[in-house]
């Protein structure tokens, strides 16, 4: 994701790196103090009093519909007592609505999903905190997972179709609670607060939709499956809803900045959930260019609250967008720190904002804690998803006879003051490199954090970067590579992994992609890996340490994908071009032999009218198989497989196949 940031971020900053880091650390501590004070004030305001009215300081009375939002703010910023209280008001909300079969508003439902998922997402107490808060996701209780499944089904069932059915969005209304297995939307005539149906062009708003999309993101992080067609519809909706200037409105016409942020965060989440579109990156880039011009409007925090509308809502929407996309700076300017300082100055003595407006105060807390958590800011200890089953940075240390997290050790060195931390990180890096599976590519983000520390640490970071990458790179480039590697690891997208094998990709990323394809496993990628091997034989990079490591990773991948014994490469040291060509040649011969065997089997089944013919016909209908049949002049089988009546003519068949 951060590759987009490189297009937008200017190299120059407004202050020296050291001064900026010190300012950030000081601001992070101020935010901790302010949000601790705010969570205590929110909890006090929501605690039932023995008798009498609420304290005079609390001008906005308790609103049962705001409980999910209040719980989410307490969970992101609070301590153990705050978290217990958040669970209490969440379960009360669940009882009052779901268990009593009373519908709620869509805002409540969406934020309740984020809050329930957030019950075990805790802000990390870093020894050297920064304003970019990190969070740790811990395992969820079965009861919570069951609630999340029901709530998410209900949210999905409540979506409205947009853009001739290809898109979807949400409005204030909700579907009936989905206690069964289906997610079909049936709306009874009278359902309390469910709103009357209106014509399709008015059946959504991008405000409700952005909170619903964030809920899908958080539910997915909890291990809830989000239907692929819903993700595609969300992406299509926001691609179509933008105007020519790449701006979004509450509905169809641009009318407020917060909806630009809604469009950006929703597209970023759709992308994270697997949505693909050739114009997606261009749309996001254009939207961010609009954001840059809007930052100057957030100069003063209103003294009066808006009960969830206005300034507080706007800057939380801004945070959702920029933290989802992992944007640090816009046009060389920090976006978060200036606004955060103004928010801190506007905090009331009792700990709230806007004349003690509870809803606005929750939005301010979510903004200050950077509550929208991207994957790179999450320490995932849940055991949900492929990334957790295959920890990215874990490596075994032969000397110490223990398994460590190399990423964590390198990051720890960036923040530590002792030589022991450097030694431990150095050992972990060596172990990852020696492993030979391309996983040293997982270190890019951690190396970027070392480079940013300056001084001796920066020199060490430069040395480590050269060892891993084969050349020097700045922190921003390493961040972009880290984002690429993490996305490849977490999504296991075979198209993206295959594309990453190309010669334009840095050597360690190529190695990582090849090994990941073998781990999936995806045997259909074998020809692409062979092509990558052949390309590497003619590159000067093969003569480097990094090139040799990549060659071994390619060979390991091919041995797994082709299920055959390949010529051995030296376990250490240089790999010659001739040795690597032998690996590629043997793998191609193995694939060709396997393809011929499959074609022969299909031909026999066709001649004997065997019951296996339909399945075998499908297995040999690909371009490679058809081309091989032309080579072998198996025209009768070609006609049987394709259904075409082309005569026995090589050129005619090659023209048909496209080769």
C-alpha positions, -999 to +999 in steps of 0.1 A: +000+000+000+028+024+007+039+024-029+012+051-034+028+072-007+060+074-026+043+092-055+029+118-031+055+124-004+082+150-010+117+141+001+122+173+020+105+177+054+099+208+075+123+199+102+155+178+106+148+141+111+160+140+147+139+171+157+109+157+140+113+124+159+116+142+192+085+163+185+066+131+175+076+114+208+065+143+228+032+146+210+026+108+215+030+112+252+006+142+253-020+121+233-017+093+259-024+117+287-053+132+269-070+100+258-065+085+292-083+115+306-110+113+280-118+076+285-123+082+322-146+111+315-166+090+289-170+062+314-181+085+342-206+101+319-221+067+311-221+054+346-256+054+361-258+078+390-276+068+423-300+097+419-305+130+403-294+145+370-260+140+353-232+164+363-236+198+349-204+194+329-221+167+308-243+187+285-251+158+260-272+132+278-268+095+273-279+082+239-285+044+237-277+044+200-242+058+207-232+028+229-212+010+201-193+042+193-186+049+230-174+013+234-151+015+204-135+047+218-130+031+252-115-001+236-090+018+214-077+041+241-087+027+275-072+005+303-085-028+315-113-012+335-124+008+304-124-024+283-146-042+308-170-013+308-170-013+270-179-050+269-207-043+294-224-015+273-218-035+241-236-065+255-264-043+268-268-029+233-268-064+218-295-075+243-317-045+237-315-049+199-306-083+187-319-105+215-351-085+218-354-085+180-356-048+178-339-032+148-312-005+152-297+020+128-271+010+103-245+033+121-250+013+153-247-020+136-216-012+116-198+004+146-209-025+169-191-049+145-159-028+148-163-026+186-169-063+191-138-071+170-120-045+190-126-062+224-092-079+221-074-053+200-052-034+225-030-004+220+007-015+224+025+004+252+057+010+234+087+020+254+094+048+229+059+057+217+051+074+184+019+090+172+015+060+149-001+038+175+005+001+171-021-025+183-020-061+192-049-084+182-055-112+207-078-143+203-115-137+205-140-156+226-163-180+208-193-160+220-179-128+205-171-146+172-208-159+171-220-123+176-197-110+149-210-136+125-246-127+131-239-089+130-219-092+098-245-113+080-271-087+090-249-059+077-243-077+044-280-085+040-288-048+045-269-035+016-286-017-013-277-023-049-262+006-068-252+013-104-275-012-121-268-038-095-230-039-100-223-018-069-236-017-033-240+008-005-257+013+028-282+037+043-298+042+077-320+011+075-310-024+083-322-060+075-338-082+101-313-099+123-299-129+104-302-157+129-303-183+101-278-193+075-290-170+048-281-134+042-312-126+021-329-093+028-365-095+038-381-064+052-414-066+071-439-039+067-435-025+102-401-028+119-398+000+144-370+022+133-364+007+099-370+034+074-395+034+045-380+022+012-372+049-013-363+049-050-329+033-058-310+065-066-316+075-029-312+041-014-276+047-001-254+074+014-217+073+014-215+082+051-233+050+063-215+031+036-180+041+048-188+029+083-202-004+069-171-009+048-149-004+078-170-029+097-164-055+069-126-048+072-127-054+110-149-085+107-124-099+082-096-093+106-116-114+131-117-143+106-152-136+093-155-144+056-167-115+036-183-126+003-162-118-027-192-104-046-198-079-018-162-067-019-164-063-056-196-044-054-182-020-028-152-013-050-174-008-081-197+015-062-169+039-051-152+037-085-185+048-102-196+073-075-166+096-080-169+127-102-144+137-129-122+154-102-121+121-082-143+134-054-173+118-037-205+132-022-230+121+004-248+105-026-240+114-062-227+149-062-197+162-043-208+183-014-184+179+015-147+170+022-156+141+045-171+121+016-138+123-002-122+107+028-151+081+028-144+072-008-106+068-002-109+047+029-135+025+013-114+019-018-084+012+003-103-014+023-118-029-008-083-033-022-071-049+010-100-074+008-091-084-027-108-059-050-090-053-083-095-026-110-071-013-136-080+023-127-080+018-089-045+032-081-052+062-104-085+069-086-068+067-052-040+090-063-064+116-076-085+115-045-054+120-023-044+151-044-078+166-034-071+158+003-039+178+002-057+210-006-082+205+022-058+202+052-055+239+056-092+241+065-087+223+098-073+253+117-097+257+147-115+231+167-151+243+174-158+249+211-194+236+207-200+200+197-219+188+167-232+155+182-213+135+156-217+160+127-190+185+117-154+189+126-150+157+148-167+135+122-145+151+094-112+145+110-120+109+120-130+103+084-097+118+073-078+095+097-097+065+084-087+074+048-050+082+054-043+055+079-060+029+057-037+040+028-007+044+052-001+080+041+024+097+063+028+131+046+010+150+019+031+173-003+059+170+022+037+181+051+027+161+081-011+158+082-017+143+116+005+162+140-008+198+133-045+187+137-037+166+167-021+195+185-052+216+179-075+189+192-054+185+223-056+223+230-094+222+227-099+194+252-120+205+282-108+203+318-131+174+325-116+155+296-142+159+269-146+181+239-173+204+224-190+213+256-187+177+268-204+163+237-200+125+241-203+116+204-178+142+193-155+133+221-155+096+209-146+107+174-117+129+188-104+099+208-106+076+177-087+103+157-060+108+183-054+070+187-052+064+150-080+039+155-081+027+119-054-001+120-036-011+089-019-045+087+016-031+092+005-015+125-010-048+138+007-074+159-016-103+151-018-130+178-051-145+169-044-174+146-068-162+119-056-161+083-027-174+063-003-148+076-007-160+112-004-197+103+030-189+086+046-162+108+066-139+085+096-131+106+100-163+127+134-180+122+153-207+141+188-198+155+211-228+153+236-214+178+210-204+204+187-233+196+156-211+197+130-196+174+128-158+173+110-131+154+136-114+132+114-085+124+108-077+161+145-080+169+155-055+142+127-031+153+139-035+189+174-026+179+161+006+163+147+017+196+173+002+220+205+017+233+225-015+240+250-034+218+232-067+228+202-056+207+223-052+176+240-086+181+206-103+185+192-086+154+223-094+134+221-131+143+184-132+132+192-116+099+220-140+092+197-169+100+170-157+076+195-153+048+210-187+055+175-203+054+174-197+017+136-193+013+136-156+004+121-146+037+148-119+043+125-098+022+103-095+053+129-072+069+124-042+047+100-023+070+121-030+101+152-019+083+134+014+074+128+020+111+166+015+118+175+040+090+152+066+104+171+066+138+202+083+123+237+081+137+254+048+142+221+030+139+216+044+104+251+031+094+241-003+107+208-001+088+226+008+056+249-022+060+220-046+067+200-031+038+230-037+014+233-073+026+196-081+022+187-060-009+221-059-026+222-021-027+215+010-007+179+022-004+162+049+016+136+044+042+107+053+020+117+028-007+120+001+020+086+009+033+071+005-002+089-029-006+077-040+029+041-032+019+045-052-013+060-082+005+033-081+033+005-079+008+020-109-012+023-128+021-012-120+034-033-123+003-015-152-014-027-136-047-012-159-074-015-133-101+004-108-080+030-134-069+036-145-105+040-108-116+065-103-088+088-129-105+097-104-132+132-090-137+119-055-127+113-067-091+141-066-065+159-099-062+147-108-026+111-101-035+114-124-065+127-152-043+100-146-017+073-148-044+086-180-059+087-198-025+053-185-016+038-199-048+053-233-038+039-231-003+003-224-015+009-247-035+002-235-071+017-259-096+003-238-125+030-212-117+058-236-126+063-223-162+065-187-149+091-197-123+111-215-150+110-183-171+122-163-141+151-188-136+161-185-173+160-147-170+182-147-139+209-167-157+216-137-180+215-110-152+247-096-136+228-100-103+234-137-104+270-131-096+260-114-063+253-130-029+216-120-032+214-135-067+228-168-055+203-169-027+175-162-052+187-189-075+185-215-047+150-202-037+139-206-074+153-241-075+135-251-042+103-236-056+105-255-088+113-288-071+081-285-051+059-272-080+071-299-105+074-327-079+107-338-094+143-341-086+163-312-101+201-308-105+216-298-072+229-262-067+257-255-042+242-250-007+265-220-002+285-196-023+281-186-059+257-203-084+268-204-120+246-196-149+252-231-164+241-248-132+209-227-130+202-233-167+203-270-160+177-266-133+154-247-158+160-273-185+152-303-163+121-286-150+108-278-185+115-314-196+095-326-166+066-304-174+066-314-211+067-351-201+038-346-177+018-327-203+023-354-229+012-381-204-020-361-197-027-356-234-022-393-241-045-402-212-072-378-226-068-393-261-073-428-248-103-418-228-118-402-259-112-432-281-127-456-256-156-432-247-144-435-211-164-418-183-133-399-174-133-381-208-152-349-197-128-342-169-097-350-189-110-328-217-111-299-194-076-306-182-061-304-217-081-275-230-054-249-220-032-231-245-001-251-237-019-284-241-035-274-274-002-261-288+015-294-278-013-313-297-005-293-328+032-301-324+022-338-322-003-333-351-032-348-330-059-330-350-087-355-342-082-348-305-079-311-311-114-311-327-128-332-298-114-309-272-123-276-288-154-285-308-139-267-338-140-283-373-107-269-384-089-292-410-055-309-404-035-278-409-008-267-385-010-230-394-048-229-391-047-244-357-019-222-344-039-192-356-069-204-337-049-211-305-032-177-308+004-190-309 
